[in-house]
Amino acid sequence: MDELHSCLVQLNLLLLQLLVSRRLTGPRVIRHRRWVHQLTAQRHSKGAFMALYQRLRRRPNEFHNYARMTVASFDELLRLLSPFLRRQRTNMRMPVSPAERLLLTLRFLATGESFDSLHYQYRLGKSTIHGIVHDTCRRIWEVLQPTYMPQLSEQVWKEAAQGFFKKPKFPNCVGAVGGKQVKIRLPPGSRLQNYNYRKFISTILMAVVDADYRFIAVDVGSFDSTADSNAFWSTSIGRRLYAQCLDLPGPSPIEEGGEPMPHVLVGDEVFGLNTNLMSPFVEKNLNSTKKVFNYRLERARRYVECTFGLLANKWRVFHTTLVMTPENADSLIKAACVLHNFVRQKEGINFDDIADDPFTDVACPLVRECNEADTVREKFANYFVSPAGELPWQHHHM
């Protein structure tokens, strides 16, 4: 009994000490973690979308300046993308609406602002903005590409050939080809084997355009810190052209009663010469026939340069260095190209956007001229100085 009594006394003393210590230290303070940051909690009241969207829609010119497209084009694009941008509502938070996702992405493409800057404007987390922009770019390409940049076919090439014959007067021309480098600076913590000492790499945009300043086909990738000189011939377009697998129309005469001539792309001298790819004469002391050919080829080739200028000045993200992974950069570039076609078809062209071109040209190897390709070029040159093919003013521009 004495032992049991002693244990009970000791237990009561311990409980008394515990109560006294709690009274001396005060009540326990429980710190709750915030589910959202104080800044992002204000998104529905002070975010850029809530503050500007409806006001901009009532001012069409300002909306176009902000989103780089008309309200009607935006609404059509939103209708196409909404099923893929809509997120499920939960009890924890309201999802970002498809309209806000699209407007945020267009604003990023239109300005090239950093995700940090957009974080303060839209009151969304930086990682959230990063995910929204890249997911929306992928969706834009997936949804628009089948309609506004369809797969290459003989019919696509024939329509392009009609445009080049009607406008720059280059028969059997199915497209102008060109390539540009887009600089990428990898995000902090990223690693890449060919990351160069200037801390950036380049991804290559290779494109074929028609005479309406629209992209017929684009190939994005082949990124390299040393600007791979085999850029064009390593793309799917270049490989298919070399293998004669581009579904080009068969040869047809370029003048009444003439012999059939192949359909060709036109490019500058860095692309070399191929039976289906015409480039200018580069030797010194050219005769008048070759000078006329170079002028006529440049009239057709300039469409690709103008298209690059329109692209970069519509979507001014290309005036900056992209801070993202090469995979995300490729998705963004393809989205911008198909958006260019979408807006071009809906709204036409604003030629003021060709003011400057921030891209760097791609260096390609000079392909040795084969006899057949050189013969084709000579025949085009002779046609351009013949009564059937000459332009009245062409000799004044040599």
C-alpha positions as CSV (number, residue, x, y, z in Angstrom):
1,M,0.0,0.0,0.0
2,D,2.8,2.4,0.9
3,E,4.4,1.9,-2.5
4,L,1.1,2.5,-4.4
5,H,0.5,5.7,-2.4
6,S,4.0,6.9,-3.1
7,C,3.4,6.4,-6.9
8,L,0.2,8.3,-6.9
9,V,1.8,11.2,-5.1
10,Q,4.6,11.4,-7.7
11,L,2.1,11.3,-10.5
12,N,0.1,14.1,-9.1
13,L,3.2,16.2,-8.6
14,L,4.2,15.7,-12.3
15,L,0.7,16.8,-13.5
16,L,0.9,19.8,-11.3
17,Q,4.3,20.8,-12.7
18,L,2.9,20.4,-16.2
19,L,0.0,22.7,-15.6
20,V,2.2,25.3,-14.0
21,S,4.6,25.3,-16.9
22,R,1.8,25.8,-19.4
23,R,0.4,28.7,-17.5
24,L,3.9,30.3,-17.3
25,T,4.6,29.9,-21.0
26,G,1.1,30.9,-22.2
27,P,-1.1,29.3,-24.8
28,R,0.4,27.6,-27.8
29,V,0.3,29.7,-30.9
30,I,-0.5,27.7,-34.1
31,R,0.8,29.2,-37.3
32,H,-1.3,28.4,-40.3
33,R,0.4,28.3,-43.7
34,R,-1.3,30.4,-46.4
35,W,-2.9,28.4,-49.3
36,V,-2.2,31.3,-51.6
37,H,0.2,34.2,-51.5
38,Q,-1.2,37.5,-50.4
39,L,-0.5,39.0,-53.9
40,T,-2.2,36.2,-55.8
41,A,-5.2,36.3,-53.5
42,Q,-6.0,39.7,-55.0
43,R,-6.3,38.2,-58.6
44,H,-10.1,38.5,-58.8
45,S,-10.1,42.2,-57.7
46,K,-6.8,43.7,-58.9
47,G,-5.5,41.3,-61.5
48,A,-4.9,42.6,-65.1
49,F,-7.5,40.3,-66.6
50,M,-10.3,41.5,-64.3
51,A,-9.2,45.1,-64.5
52,L,-8.7,45.3,-68.3
53,Y,-10.5,42.6,-70.2
54,Q,-14.0,44.0,-70.4
55,R,-12.7,47.6,-70.8
56,L,-10.5,46.6,-73.7
57,R,-13.3,44.7,-75.5
58,R,-15.2,48.0,-75.5
59,R,-12.2,49.7,-77.2
60,P,-11.4,47.7,-80.3
61,N,-8.2,49.5,-81.2
62,E,-6.8,49.2,-77.7
63,F,-7.7,45.5,-77.6
64,H,-5.9,44.9,-80.9
65,N,-2.8,46.7,-79.5
66,Y,-2.9,44.6,-76.4
67,A,-3.6,41.1,-77.8
68,R,-2.4,41.8,-81.4
69,M,-5.7,40.6,-82.9
70,T,-9.2,41.9,-83.2
71,V,-11.9,41.1,-80.7
72,A,-13.6,38.9,-83.4
73,S,-10.4,37.0,-84.0
74,F,-9.9,36.5,-80.3
75,D,-13.4,35.2,-79.8
76,E,-13.0,32.8,-82.7
77,L,-9.7,31.5,-81.3
78,L,-11.2,31.2,-77.8
79,R,-14.1,29.2,-79.2
80,L,-11.7,26.8,-80.8
81,L,-9.4,26.4,-77.7
82,S,-11.8,26.6,-74.8
83,P,-12.5,22.8,-74.7
84,F,-8.7,22.3,-74.2
85,L,-8.1,25.2,-71.8
86,R,-11.0,24.7,-69.4
87,R,-10.0,23.3,-66.0
88,Q,-12.3,21.6,-63.4
89,R,-13.5,23.7,-60.6
90,T,-12.7,22.5,-57.0
91,N,-13.7,23.4,-53.5
92,M,-10.2,24.6,-52.9
93,R,-9.9,27.3,-55.6
94,M,-11.4,28.8,-58.7
95,P,-9.5,27.7,-61.9
96,V,-8.0,30.2,-64.3
97,S,-10.6,30.7,-67.1
98,P,-9.9,29.8,-70.8
99,A,-10.2,33.5,-71.7
100,E,-7.6,34.6,-69.1
101,R,-5.3,31.7,-70.1
102,L,-5.5,32.8,-73.8
103,L,-5.1,36.5,-73.1
104,L,-2.1,36.0,-70.9
105,T,-0.4,33.8,-73.5
106,L,-1.1,36.3,-76.3
107,R,0.3,39.1,-74.1
108,F,3.4,37.2,-73.5
109,L,3.8,36.6,-77.3
110,A,3.0,40.2,-78.1
111,T,5.6,41.7,-75.7
112,G,8.1,39.1,-74.6
113,E,7.7,40.3,-71.0
114,S,9.2,38.0,-68.3
115,F,7.1,35.7,-66.3
116,D,8.1,37.8,-63.3
117,S,6.5,40.9,-64.8
118,L,3.3,39.0,-65.8
119,H,3.2,37.6,-62.2
120,Y,2.7,41.1,-60.8
121,Q,0.2,42.1,-63.5
122,Y,-2.0,39.1,-63.5
123,R,-1.6,38.2,-59.8
124,L,-0.8,34.6,-60.7
125,G,2.1,32.5,-59.4
126,K,5.2,32.4,-61.6
127,S,5.1,28.7,-62.0
128,T,1.4,28.9,-62.8
129,I,2.1,31.5,-65.6
130,H,4.9,29.3,-66.9
131,G,2.6,26.3,-67.1
132,I,-0.3,28.3,-68.7
133,V,1.8,29.9,-71.4
134,H,3.5,26.7,-72.6
135,D,0.4,24.5,-72.3
136,T,-1.6,27.1,-74.3
137,C,1.1,27.3,-77.0
138,R,1.0,23.6,-77.5
139,R,-2.8,23.7,-77.7
140,I,-2.7,26.5,-80.3
141,W,-0.5,24.5,-82.5
142,E,-2.5,21.3,-82.1
143,V,-5.8,22.9,-82.8
144,L,-4.9,25.4,-85.6
145,Q,-2.3,23.5,-87.5
146,P,-4.7,21.1,-89.4
147,T,-6.6,24.1,-90.8
148,Y,-4.2,27.0,-91.0
149,M,-1.0,25.1,-91.9
150,P,-2.2,21.7,-93.3
151,Q,0.0,18.8,-94.3
152,L,1.9,19.3,-97.5
153,S,0.2,18.0,-100.6
154,E,0.2,18.5,-104.4
155,Q,-2.8,20.8,-104.1
156,V,-1.1,23.0,-101.5
157,W,1.9,23.5,-103.8
158,K,-0.4,24.2,-106.8
159,E,-2.2,27.0,-105.0
160,A,1.2,28.5,-103.9
161,A,2.4,28.3,-107.5
162,Q,-0.6,30.3,-108.7
163,G,0.3,33.0,-106.2
164,F,3.9,33.3,-107.3
165,F,3.0,33.4,-110.9
166,K,0.4,36.1,-110.3
167,K,2.4,38.4,-108.1
168,P,6.2,38.1,-108.6
169,K,5.8,36.5,-112.0
170,F,7.9,33.5,-111.3
171,P,6.4,30.4,-113.0
172,N,6.5,27.0,-111.4
173,C,7.6,28.5,-108.1
174,V,5.9,26.8,-105.2
175,G,7.4,28.6,-102.2
176,A,10.2,30.8,-100.9
177,V,12.4,29.1,-98.3
178,G,14.4,30.8,-95.5
179,G,15.8,30.1,-92.1
180,K,16.4,32.1,-88.9
181,Q,18.0,31.5,-85.6
182,V,16.0,32.2,-82.4
183,K,18.2,32.7,-79.3
184,I,17.4,30.8,-76.1
185,R,18.8,31.4,-72.7
186,L,18.2,28.4,-70.5
187,P,16.4,28.9,-67.2
188,P,18.5,28.8,-64.0
189,G,19.5,25.3,-63.1
190,S,19.1,23.9,-66.6
191,R,21.9,21.8,-68.1
192,L,22.7,21.1,-71.7
193,Q,25.8,19.6,-73.1
194,N,26.3,22.1,-75.9
195,Y,25.5,25.2,-73.8
196,N,28.1,27.7,-75.0
197,Y,30.2,30.2,-73.1
198,R,27.8,33.1,-74.0
199,K,25.2,31.2,-72.0
200,F,22.7,30.8,-74.8
201,I,21.9,28.4,-77.6
202,S,20.0,28.9,-80.8
203,T,17.0,26.9,-82.2
204,I,16.4,27.2,-85.9
205,L,13.2,28.2,-87.6
206,M,13.2,26.9,-91.2
207,A,10.1,27.9,-93.2
208,V,8.5,27.8,-96.6
209,V,6.1,30.6,-97.4
210,D,3.7,31.5,-100.1
211,A,3.0,34.7,-102.0
212,D,0.4,35.7,-99.5
213,Y,2.9,36.0,-96.7
214,R,1.7,32.7,-95.1
215,F,3.7,29.8,-93.8
216,I,3.2,26.7,-95.9
217,A,5.5,24.6,-93.7
218,V,7.8,25.2,-90.7
219,D,10.5,23.0,-89.1
220,V,11.7,24.1,-85.7
221,G,14.6,22.5,-83.8
222,S,18.1,21.5,-84.6
223,F,19.2,23.7,-81.8
224,D,23.0,24.2,-81.4
225,S,25.2,26.7,-79.8
226,T,27.4,26.8,-82.9
227,A,24.7,27.4,-85.5
228,D,25.0,24.1,-87.4
229,S,25.7,24.8,-91.0
230,N,23.7,21.8,-92.1
231,A,20.5,23.3,-90.7
232,F,18.3,23.2,-93.8
233,W,19.3,19.7,-95.1
234,S,18.9,18.2,-91.6
235,T,15.2,19.4,-91.4
236,S,12.4,17.2,-92.6
237,I,11.7,19.8,-95.4
238,G,15.3,19.6,-96.6
239,R,15.5,15.8,-96.4
240,R,12.2,15.3,-98.3
241,L,13.2,17.8,-100.9
242,Y,16.6,16.1,-101.4
243,A,14.8,12.7,-101.7
244,Q,12.1,14.2,-104.0
245,C,9.4,13.3,-101.5
246,L,7.7,16.7,-101.1
247,D,4.7,15.8,-103.3
248,L,5.5,18.6,-105.6
249,P,3.5,18.8,-108.8
250,G,5.0,17.2,-111.9
251,P,6.9,19.2,-114.4
252,S,4.9,21.6,-116.6
253,P,5.8,24.1,-119.3
254,I,6.5,27.7,-118.2
255,E,5.5,29.1,-121.6
256,E,3.1,28.0,-124.3
257,G,4.6,25.2,-126.3
258,G,7.7,25.0,-124.1
259,E,9.2,21.9,-122.6
260,P,8.1,20.8,-119.1
261,M,10.1,22.4,-116.2
262,P,10.2,21.2,-112.6
263,H,8.4,23.1,-109.8
264,V,10.9,24.8,-107.5
265,L,11.5,26.5,-104.3
266,V,13.6,29.7,-104.3
267,G,16.2,30.6,-101.7
268,D,19.3,32.7,-101.4
269,E,22.8,31.6,-102.2
270,V,23.4,29.9,-98.9
271,F,21.0,27.1,-99.8
272,G,22.9,26.1,-102.8
273,L,21.3,24.7,-106.0
274,N,19.1,21.7,-106.5
275,T,16.8,20.6,-109.3
276,N,13.8,21.7,-107.1
277,L,15.6,24.6,-105.3
278,M,16.7,27.6,-107.3
279,S,19.4,30.0,-105.9
280,P,21.1,33.0,-107.5
281,F,24.2,33.0,-109.6
282,V,27.1,34.0,-107.4
283,E,30.1,34.3,-109.7
284,K,31.6,37.6,-110.6
285,N,31.1,39.6,-113.8
286,L,27.6,38.2,-114.5
287,N,26.1,38.8,-117.9
288,S,22.7,40.6,-118.3
289,T,20.8,37.3,-118.5
290,K,22.1,36.1,-115.1
291,K,21.6,39.5,-113.5
292,V,18.0,39.5,-114.6
293,F,17.5,36.0,-113.2
294,N,18.9,37.1,-109.9
295,Y,16.6,40.0,-109.8
296,R,13.5,37.9,-110.6
297,L,14.5,35.3,-108.1
298,E,14.9,37.9,-105.4
299,R,11.5,39.3,-106.2
300,A,10.1,35.9,-105.3
301,R,12.4,35.2,-102.4
302,R,11.7,38.4,-100.6
303,Y,8.3,37.0,-99.5
304,V,10.0,34.8,-96.9
305,E,11.9,37.7,-95.5
306,C,8.8,39.9,-95.3
307,T,6.9,37.0,-93.6
308,F,9.6,36.7,-91.0
309,G,9.4,40.5,-90.4
310,L,5.6,40.3,-90.0
311,L,5.9,37.4,-87.6
312,A,8.5,39.1,-85.4
313,N,6.8,42.4,-85.2
314,K,3.4,41.0,-84.6
315,W,4.8,38.7,-81.8
316,R,7.6,40.8,-80.3
317,V,8.7,38.0,-78.1
318,F,11.1,37.3,-80.9
319,H,12.8,40.6,-80.2
320,T,13.9,39.1,-76.9
321,T,16.0,36.1,-75.9
322,L,13.7,33.3,-74.9
323,V,14.3,32.1,-71.3
324,M,13.0,28.6,-71.5
325,T,14.0,25.1,-72.4
326,P,14.5,24.2,-76.1
327,E,11.4,22.0,-76.1
328,N,9.2,24.9,-74.8
329,A,10.8,27.3,-77.2
330,D,10.0,25.0,-80.2
331,S,6.3,24.8,-79.1
332,L,6.2,28.6,-78.7
333,I,7.7,29.3,-82.2
334,K,5.3,26.9,-83.9
335,A,2.4,28.4,-82.1
336,A,3.4,31.9,-83.2
337,C,3.8,30.8,-86.8
338,V,0.3,29.2,-87.0
339,L,-1.2,32.2,-85.1
340,H,0.4,34.3,-87.9
341,N,-1.5,32.4,-90.5
342,F,-4.7,32.5,-88.4
343,V,-4.6,36.3,-88.0
344,R,-3.4,36.8,-91.7
345,Q,-6.5,34.9,-92.9
346,K,-8.9,36.7,-90.6
347,E,-7.5,40.3,-90.7
348,G,-5.1,40.7,-93.6
349,I,-1.7,42.3,-93.3
350,N,-0.4,45.5,-91.7
351,F,2.8,46.2,-93.7
352,D,4.0,48.6,-91.0
353,D,4.9,45.4,-89.0
354,I,7.8,44.7,-91.5
355,A,9.8,47.5,-89.9
356,D,12.7,45.4,-88.7
357,D,13.7,41.8,-88.4
358,P,15.5,40.7,-85.2
359,F,16.4,37.3,-86.4
360,T,19.8,36.0,-87.4
361,D,20.2,34.2,-90.7
362,V,21.0,30.6,-90.8
363,A,24.2,29.5,-92.5
364,C,23.8,26.5,-94.8
365,P,26.4,24.6,-96.7
366,L,26.8,25.4,-100.4
367,V,25.5,22.3,-102.3
368,R,27.6,21.4,-105.3
369,E,25.6,22.2,-108.4
370,C,24.7,19.2,-110.5
371,N,24.4,19.5,-114.2
372,E,20.7,19.0,-114.2
373,A,20.0,21.7,-111.6
374,D,22.3,24.1,-113.4
375,T,20.5,23.4,-116.7
376,V,17.1,24.1,-115.0
377,R,18.4,27.5,-113.7
378,E,19.8,28.4,-117.2
379,K,16.4,27.7,-118.7
380,F,14.6,29.9,-116.2
381,A,17.2,32.6,-116.9
382,N,16.6,32.5,-120.6
383,Y,12.8,32.6,-120.1
384,F,13.1,35.7,-118.0
385,V,14.8,37.6,-120.9
386,S,12.5,36.2,-123.6
387,P,9.4,38.1,-124.9
388,A,7.2,35.6,-123.1
389,G,8.7,36.1,-119.7
390,E,10.4,39.5,-119.4
391,L,9.1,42.4,-117.3
392,P,9.3,45.9,-118.8
393,W,11.2,47.4,-115.9
394,Q,13.5,44.5,-115.0
395,H,16.6,45.9,-116.7
396,H,16.4,49.0,-114.6
397,H,16.8,47.0,-111.3
398,M,20.0,45.1,-112.1
